[in-house]
Amino acid sequence: MTLTVRAFATADEDAVVALWEEAGLTRPWNDPHADIRRKLAVQPELFLVAVDGSRGGDEIVGSVMAGYDGHRGWLSYLASALSHRGRGIGRMLVTEAERLLEEMGCPKVQLMVRPDNVGARGFYEALGYEPFEIWATGKRLIVDGPGPAAGPLP
């Protein structure tokens, strides 16, 4: 397997959305194509993909979106292809995102994990991320699709 991490290119869009769907990251109320367009307008160099070139092509096998607001960095849409799980792709993407954030002067990085995603929680804990108690809240400014039937803003 020949893995590389690089910045997202517009030609990657369909493959990345398919990856997110396979990984269970998409929700009906979040249009992944709109999320990509929004990310490309703000710090596009922090939108990374992992590419497997071992089959003679450039197969997208991982992704992460990072951002820095001047106070903290954020990670979202971390995914690896089911066919490539356990090969260090997630770790490679997080490490590169952290490196880029640190180069920007980012002192800390945070992320949100849904409470039922025990696998992701264990993954991040193994990378040194510490859970902390906060009251997460949000307000939708742009509606992409029908919202969840009940519960807090995802």
N, C-alpha and C positions, 0 to 999 in steps of 0.2 A: 504494500500500500504506500503510495506516494502522496502524503498530505501536505498541503500548504494553506496558510491563512492569508487572506487578502481582503481589501476593501470590496464591498458589494458593487457590482456593475449592473446597470439597468437590464441587461440581458439575463440576469440571474432571477428576475422577479418571479416568474412562474414556478421555477424550481424551489425557490425559498418558500413561497406560499404553500406549495405541496408538502415541503418538509414540515412547516408549522402545523399543517393539518394532520399529517402523519403522527406528529409528536403530541397532538392534542392541545396545542396552544391557542387555536383560533376559537372565537366565540361569535355567535350570530350578531351581537351588538357592536363588534369591532370589525370593520372592514380591513383585512390585512393589506390590501392594495393601497388603501388610503393611508394606513400606518407607514407603509414604505415611502409613499410620496412625501409624507410629512417629515420622515427622518431624512430624506435626501435634501430637504430644505434647511436642515439644522444639523451641523456637524456630521456630514455624510461619511467622513473618514473614520468615524467611530461605529459604522455599520459594517461588521465583518462576516465573512463566510469562510468555511473550511471546504477545501476542494480536494477531491481524490482524483489524481491524474493517472492512476495505475492501469486503467482500462483504455488508455489512448485518448481519453477526453477529459473534460473538466466537470466531474460529477459533484454537485453541491451536496455535502454530507453534514453540514453544520452551519449554524448562524448565531450571532449575538448582536444586539443593538446596545450601544453604550451612549451615555450622554454626561455632560458636566455642566452644572448650573453656576459654578463659581463657589459653591459651598460644599457640594458632595457630588460624587458620580453615581450613576444609576446603570444597572444592567437589566435588560429585558429581552424577550424572545430568544433565550438560549435554547438551542435545540441541536440534537444530533440524530442522524438517520438511524432508524431501528436496525438496519443491516450493518451499521458500523458502531453500535453501542459497545462500550467497554474497551475502546481503543484509544482513549485519551483525548478525543476530539473536544469534548466540553471543557476539559482542563486547559487544553491548548488555546481555545477561544477566550476563556476567562483570563488566562495569563496575559494574552496579547492585549485584551481590552484594558486590563489593569495597567499594563506597561504604558499604553497610549494615554490613559487618564493621568497617570503619575507624571508623564512628560509635560502635561498641561498644567501641572501644579495641583492636581486634585488630591486632597489630604485623606479622603475616605470614600468608600464606595458602598452602596446599599442596593438592595433588590427586594422584591416582594415575591413570596411563594404562597400559592393557595394552601390553606391548612391541610387539605386531604392529599397533597402531593408529597408523600413521605419520602419517595425516592429522591426528589429534588432537594428536599431539606437535608438528607444525609449526604448528598453530593456536595452541597455548599459547606456543610459543617466540616467535611474532609478537607476542604480548601481553606479552612481557617475562618469562615464566616460564622459569626456568633448571633444566635437569635436574641432579640430583645423585645420587650413588651412596649407596644405603642398603640395608639388608637389611630388606625388607618382610615382616612376619610378622603372623599373626592367629590368633584362636581363635574358632570359632563357639560362641556361647552358646545360641542358639535355632536349631533346624533348620527351615527353611521348606519344603524339598523335597529330592529326591535330590541328593546332591553330585556334583561332577565325578568322572569315572572315575579320574583320577589327577592328581597335581599339587598345588600349594599352594592354600590357601584363597583364593578370588577376592575 
